[in-house]
Amino acid sequence: LLLSRGQVEAAEARLEKATKIGSTVSDPKLKSSLLAQQAIIALVKSDNTKAKELSELALTLAPDSGVALLASSFVAQAEFNLPQARSLLERAVEKNPNSTFA
């Protein structure tokens, strides 16, 4: 929500707090979601390299995560790899048909 309003710093600060809390949890889906959100923030800040690293790690932790697939699709779009971006989005919808992210 904060990112959609252009409040990148506020979104990043909240995500940092959530990441600290999430670091004590062993749930790979939660960790994947946090990494995917960090990847999206990195993209907004034009750090495509960091975004790619984070989105790849998010997918490693939870390969079928809608949030991780969406973040990876955004990275592919930023790299102008539209076929891969579309494929990732299709996979997100296929694996998460009831998700609001997909």
URNORHU-V53512 format. One record per residue. D_CENTER is the distance of its C-alpha to the mean C-alpha in Angstrom with 2 decimals. Layout:
BEGIN
D_CENTER  D_CENTER
END
This chain:
BEGIN
14.10  14.86  12.66  14.44  17.60  16.92  17.03  14.59  16.69  17.01  13.33  12.94  16.06  15.08  11.82  14.14  16.57  14.28  13.23  17.00  17.78  15.18  16.65  19.76  18.31  18.35  16.10  13.63  11.59  11.39  10.60  7.80  6.34  7.30  6.06  2.28  4.18  6.41  5.12  5.37  8.48  9.67  9.76  11.66  13.86  14.51  13.57  12.41  13.60  11.62  8.34  9.56  10.66  7.66  5.68  9.21  9.77  7.08  8.86  12.05  11.91  11.17  11.82  12.17  9.25  8.61  5.21  4.49  7.02  6.10  3.49  6.49  8.79  8.26  9.02  11.88  13.08  13.31  15.35  17.40  16.86  17.12  18.39  15.40  13.05  15.36  15.61  11.95  12.19  15.49  14.33  11.73  14.78  17.12  15.49  14.57  17.43  17.68  14.13  13.86  10.25  11.75
END
